[in-house]
Amino acid sequence: MKMLLEIQTPARAEPFVHNLLAQKKKVMGFGHRVYHTEDPRATVLRKMSEELGRRAGQTKWFEISKRIEDTMIREKKLNANVDFYSASAYYVLGMPVDLFPLIFAVSRISGWTAHVLEQYANNKLIRPLADYTGPANQKYIPIDQR
Ligand SMILES: CC(C)(COP(=O)(O)OP(=O)(O)OC[C@H]1O[C@@H](n2cnc3c(N)ncnc32)[C@H](O)[C@@H]1OP(=O)(O)O)[C@@H](O)C(=O)NCCC(=O)NCCS
């Protein structure tokens, strides 16, 4: 988001990216150690960023992001990661920029806690894998009916 705020207008996005790449600097929100195709979460967040921006009457953050993304795919064949479109989506929701990492963390705390318990149970270096073995095809029951 700091990068988008620095760019400010869609027309400045492409030269900004070219300048970073010419200096061999990383463009934030691109690339991933594991996913080399488009992260499926980025596909969902792109739509949310556009829709939320439209509803908030602030479409420019999505427009800047889209131009950055197009440039990165064309120039470096690098895809947006999960953090890229979450920036503009959170911003138009009115979230303070300093709280973005907290939102990222909050949704992961249950998973991280499970990994800690697994590590403590058998204190060898583990490479956690998510493998759901619980019941499938459950019906949603509203909380007040449980
Ligand atoms: C996530 C990250 C550390 C992975 O780096 P990595 O494992 O070195 O990535 P790759 O091996 O796929 O890189 C391939 C090439 O693309 C370049 N590259 C990777 N991410 C880049 C980025 N965001 N901007 C510009 N160039 C990038 C690498 O420098 C490398 O170039 P080279 O072949 O000329 O050396 C890196 O992409 C990054 O720092 N991204 C920006 C920060 C970010 O968004 N982090 C959150 C990730 S969830």
The ligand as a MOL file (V3000), in Angstrom:
LIG
                    3D

  0  0  0     0  0            999 V3000
M  V30 BEGIN CTAB
M  V30 COUNTS 48 50 0 0 0
M  V30 BEGIN ATOM
M  V30 1 C 8.5940 -13.8520 -2.1760 0
M  V30 2 C 10.0230 -13.7110 -2.7160 0
M  V30 3 C 11.0040 -13.5340 -1.5430 0
M  V30 4 C 10.4160 -14.9600 -3.5310 0
M  V30 5 O 11.7050 -14.7290 -4.0640 0
M  V30 6 P 12.4790 -15.8600 -4.9020 0
M  V30 7 O 12.2680 -17.2030 -4.2650 0
M  V30 8 O 13.8670 -15.3530 -5.0960 0
M  V30 9 O 11.6920 -15.8400 -6.2900 0
M  V30 10 P 12.0970 -16.5370 -7.6870 0
M  V30 11 O 13.2400 -17.4750 -7.4750 0
M  V30 12 O 10.8460 -17.0650 -8.2770 0
M  V30 13 O 12.5910 -15.2750 -8.5320 0
M  V30 14 C 12.7740 -15.3510 -9.9310 0
M  V30 15 C 13.3100 -14.0230 -10.4360 0
M  V30 16 O 12.3340 -13.0000 -10.2630 0
M  V30 17 C 12.8530 -11.9570 -9.4540 0
M  V30 18 N 11.7950 -11.5030 -8.5410 0
M  V30 19 C 11.1110 -12.2670 -7.6460 0
M  V30 20 N 10.1980 -11.5160 -7.0120 0
M  V30 21 C 10.3220 -10.2620 -7.5250 0
M  V30 22 C 9.6440 -9.0560 -7.2730 0
M  V30 23 N 8.6790 -8.9900 -6.3530 0
M  V30 24 N 9.9970 -7.9560 -7.9730 0
M  V30 25 C 10.9770 -8.0170 -8.9240 0
M  V30 26 N 11.6620 -9.1340 -9.2040 0
M  V30 27 C 11.3300 -10.2380 -8.5040 0
M  V30 28 C 13.9990 -12.5780 -8.6890 0
M  V30 29 O 14.9150 -11.5680 -8.2910 0
M  V30 30 C 14.5500 -13.5050 -9.7310 0
M  V30 31 O 15.2850 -12.7440 -10.6750 0
M  V30 32 P 16.6560 -13.2950 -11.3170 0
M  V30 33 O 16.2570 -14.5820 -11.9900 0
M  V30 34 O 17.0640 -12.1930 -12.2230 0
M  V30 35 O 17.5560 -13.5020 -10.1260 0
M  V30 36 C 10.1200 -12.4860 -3.6600 0
M  V30 37 O 9.2720 -12.7140 -4.7620 0
M  V30 38 C 9.8070 -11.1450 -3.0120 0
M  V30 39 O 10.6300 -10.5990 -2.2820 0
M  V30 40 N 8.6020 -10.5740 -3.3130 0
M  V30 41 C 8.2500 -9.2300 -2.8680 0
M  V30 42 C 7.8440 -9.2070 -1.4480 0
M  V30 43 C 6.5290 -9.8990 -1.2050 0
M  V30 44 O 5.5630 -9.6270 -1.8780 0
M  V30 45 N 6.5200 -10.7960 -0.2120 0
M  V30 46 C 5.3220 -11.5120 0.2090 0
M  V30 47 C 5.2920 -12.9190 -0.3650 0
M  V30 48 S 3.8830 -13.8310 0.2400 0
M  V30 END ATOM
M  V30 BEGIN BOND
M  V30 1 1 1 2
M  V30 2 1 2 3
M  V30 3 1 2 4
M  V30 4 1 2 36
M  V30 5 1 4 5
M  V30 6 1 5 6
M  V30 7 2 6 7
M  V30 8 1 6 8
M  V30 9 1 6 9
M  V30 10 1 9 10
M  V30 11 2 10 11
M  V30 12 1 10 12
M  V30 13 1 10 13
M  V30 14 1 13 14
M  V30 15 1 14 15
M  V30 16 1 15 16
M  V30 17 1 15 30
M  V30 18 1 16 17
M  V30 19 1 17 18
M  V30 20 1 17 28
M  V30 21 1 18 19
M  V30 22 1 18 27
M  V30 23 2 19 20
M  V30 24 1 20 21
M  V30 25 1 21 22
M  V30 26 2 21 27
M  V30 27 1 22 23
M  V30 28 2 22 24
M  V30 29 1 24 25
M  V30 30 2 25 26
M  V30 31 1 26 27
M  V30 32 1 28 29
M  V30 33 1 28 30
M  V30 34 1 30 31
M  V30 35 1 31 32
M  V30 36 2 32 33
M  V30 37 1 32 34
M  V30 38 1 32 35
M  V30 39 1 36 37
M  V30 40 1 36 38
M  V30 41 2 38 39
M  V30 42 1 38 40
M  V30 43 1 40 41
M  V30 44 1 41 42
M  V30 45 1 42 43
M  V30 46 2 43 44
M  V30 47 1 43 45
M  V30 48 1 45 46
M  V30 49 1 46 47
M  V30 50 1 47 48
M  V30 END BOND
M  V30 END CTAB
M  END
